[in-house]
């Protein structure tokens, strides 16, 4: 996607960060500001390909993303803290999974899918990934490859503002609504959602009210970036 950059943070020497797939780190910026980004790779992947994968969306005027997309150099030293967050797979359950992502909210769910494949977790799972245009689904080919390797995994891409030149023939509309179109009863499921706060909160409210999802089975990370909270990055 033109406005998403995938970067890899190399930790000092041969260090590996201990974390759960789905958690995030915070960048410590000059002046005391912080920016939160989820790891997009599962922890085990560090043994074969060291470092942390992050998906960063460009926000015009954003202090951090302007630097990442403009001035940042390879091997630049950045300060991070973490891991943080309670957004990780509850492996003591065997309930089928609905994974809901908007935009770069895909990042922690990518890590979660990698973890499920590595651990051979075969709970039925379906990822709904929403974007405005098809290009916003910036790792669509990666997801198609995972579906081919994981028989229990399905993938439903959803586009809200497709244009004629996109030649989009898939699902359209709001991504959280697509789940309700397919699942009238979520009472036996777990939902993991990440993305824009409006998507996550709408899903939280509507899945319980309209499809019987127990509130305690809805797990979410709705920060994605500082931009979603304040309109800037």
C-alpha positions in Angstrom: 0.0 0.0 0.0 1.4 3.5 -0.8 0.8 4.7 2.7 1.9 1.6 4.7 5.5 0.8 5.5 6.7 -2.5 6.9 9.8 -2.0 9.0 12.0 -4.4 10.9 13.6 -3.4 14.2 16.8 -5.3 14.9 17.4 -5.7 18.7 21.0 -5.3 20.1 23.4 -8.2 19.5 21.5 -11.5 19.5 18.7 -10.3 21.8 15.2 -11.7 21.4 12.1 -9.9 22.8 9.9 -12.2 24.9 6.3 -11.4 24.1 2.9 -12.9 23.2 1.7 -12.7 19.6 -0.6 -9.7 19.6 1.3 -7.5 22.0 2.8 -4.1 21.2 5.9 -1.9 22.0 6.1 1.8 22.6 8.6 4.1 20.9 10.0 6.7 23.2 10.2 10.0 21.2 12.0 13.2 22.0 10.0 15.4 24.4 8.5 12.4 26.2 5.9 11.4 23.5 5.2 7.8 22.9 3.8 5.9 20.0 2.4 2.3 20.2 2.8 -0.3 17.5 2.0 -4.0 17.5 4.4 -6.7 16.6 3.3 -8.2 13.3 5.5 -11.3 13.6 5.0 -14.1 16.1 7.8 -14.4 18.8 9.2 -17.7 17.4 10.0 -16.1 14.0 12.9 -14.2 15.7 15.0 -17.4 15.7 15.0 -17.6 11.9 14.7 -13.9 11.0 15.8 -11.7 14.0 14.0 -8.6 14.9 10.5 -7.2 15.2 8.2 -6.5 12.2 6.0 -3.4 12.5 3.3 -2.0 10.1 3.2 1.8 10.1 0.6 3.8 8.2 1.6 7.3 7.0 -0.2 10.2 8.6 0.4 13.6 7.0 1.9 15.9 9.6 2.5 13.1 12.1 5.6 13.6 14.1 6.6 9.9 14.1 5.3 8.8 10.7 6.8 11.8 8.9 10.1 10.7 10.3 9.7 7.0 9.4 8.6 7.8 5.8 11.0 10.7 5.3 14.2 11.0 7.4 14.6 7.6 9.0 17.7 5.7 7.9 18.7 2.1 8.0 20.5 1.2 11.2 19.1 4.3 13.0 18.8 3.7 16.7 15.3 3.9 18.2 14.3 3.5 21.8 11.4 1.1 22.6 9.7 -0.3 25.7 7.6 -3.3 26.0 6.0 -5.7 25.5 2.6 -4.4 26.6 -1.0 -5.4 26.2 -3.4 -8.2 26.9 -4.3 -8.8 23.3 -3.2 -12.4 22.7 -4.8 -15.7 22.0 -6.5 -17.5 25.0 -5.2 -21.0 24.3 -7.2 -22.6 27.1 -10.3 -22.3 24.9 -11.3 -24.4 21.9 -14.0 -21.9 20.7 -13.9 -21.0 17.0 -12.3 -17.6 16.3 -13.4 -14.5 14.5 -10.5 -12.2 13.8 -11.5 -8.7 12.8 -9.0 -6.1 11.4 -9.2 -2.7 9.8 -6.2 -1.2 8.1 -2.9 -1.8 9.9 -4.9 -3.4 12.7 -4.0 -6.5 10.7 -0.5 -6.4 12.2 -1.2 -8.2 15.5 -3.6 -10.6 13.9 -0.9 -11.6 11.4 1.3 -12.4 14.4 -1.5 -14.4 16.0 -2.1 -16.4 12.8 1.7 -17.1 12.6 1.6 -18.3 16.2 -1.4 -20.6 15.5 0.3 -22.1 12.5 3.5 -22.7 14.5 1.7 -24.2 17.5 -0.6 -26.3 15.2 -3.7 -24.7 16.8 -6.5 -26.0 14.6 -9.5 -24.1 16.1 -11.7 -22.9 13.2 -10.8 -19.3 12.5 -11.9 -16.6 10.0 -10.1 -13.3 9.4 -12.2 -10.4 8.2 -9.9 -7.6 7.0 -11.3 -4.3 5.9 -9.9 -1.4 4.0 -11.2 1.5 2.0 -9.6 0.4 -1.3 -8.1 -3.1 -2.3 -4.6 -1.7 -2.0 -5.2 -1.1 1.8 -5.2 -4.9 2.2 -1.4 -4.7 1.8 -0.6 -8.3 2.6 -3.5 -9.9 0.7 -1.2 -12.4 -1.0 0.4 -13.4 2.4 -3.1 -14.2 3.7 -4.0 -16.2 0.7 -0.9 -18.3 1.2 -1.7 -18.9 4.8 -5.2 -20.1 3.9 -3.7 -22.5 1.5 -1.5 -23.9 4.3 -4.1 -23.9 7.1 -7.3 -25.8 6.4 -9.1 -24.4 9.4 -8.4 -20.8 8.4 -10.7 -18.7 6.2 -10.1 -15.1 4.9 -12.8 -12.6 4.0 -11.4 -9.3 2.6 -13.9 -6.4 2.7 -13.6 -3.1 0.8 -15.7 -0.1 1.7 -14.9 2.4 -1.0 -14.0 0.5 -4.1 -13.7 2.5 -7.4 -14.5 1.1 -10.9 -10.8 1.0 -11.7 -10.2 -1.3 -8.8 -12.3 -4.1 -10.5 -13.2 -5.3 -7.0 -15.5 -8.3 -7.0 -15.3 -9.2 -3.3 -17.3 -8.2 -0.3 -18.1 -4.5 0.2 -19.3 -2.3 3.1 -18.1 -2.0 6.7 -15.9 -4.9 7.8 -17.6 -5.4 11.2 -21.0 -5.6 9.5 -19.7 -8.4 7.2 -19.2 -10.6 10.3 -22.9 -10.1 11.3 -24.0 -10.9 7.7 -22.2 -14.3 8.1 -22.8 -15.0 11.8 -26.2 -14.5 13.3 -25.1 -16.4 16.5 -21.7 -15.6 18.0 -22.6 -17.0 21.4 -20.0 -19.9 21.1 -17.2 -17.8 19.5 -14.3 -15.7 20.6 -13.6 -12.5 18.7 -10.2 -10.7 18.4 -10.5 -7.2 17.0 -7.9 -4.6 16.1 -8.1 -1.4 14.2 -9.7 2.0 14.2 -11.6 2.6 17.5 -14.9 3.2 15.7 -14.7 -0.3 14.1 -13.6 -2.0 17.3 -16.3 -0.4 19.5 -19.0 -0.9 17.0 -18.1 -4.6 16.8 -18.0 -4.9 20.6 -21.5 -3.4 21.0 -23.2 -5.0 18.1 -21.8 -8.5 18.4 -23.1 -8.8 21.9 -26.4 -7.0 21.3 -27.3 -8.6 17.9 -25.4 -12.0 17.9 -25.2 -13.0 21.5 -21.4 -12.8 21.9 -20.5 -13.0 25.6 -18.7 -9.6 26.4 -15.9 -11.5 28.1 -15.1 -13.3 24.8 -14.4 -10.0 22.9 -10.7 -9.2 23.0 -9.5 -5.9 21.4 -6.7 -3.5 20.8 -8.2 -0.3 19.4 -5.2 2.0 19.7 -3.4 0.9 16.5 -1.7 4.3 16.3 -1.6 7.6 18.0 -3.2 9.0 14.9 -6.4 7.1 15.6 -6.6 8.7 19.1 -5.7 12.3 18.2 -6.0 12.6 14.4 -2.3 13.0 14.1 0.6 10.6 14.4 
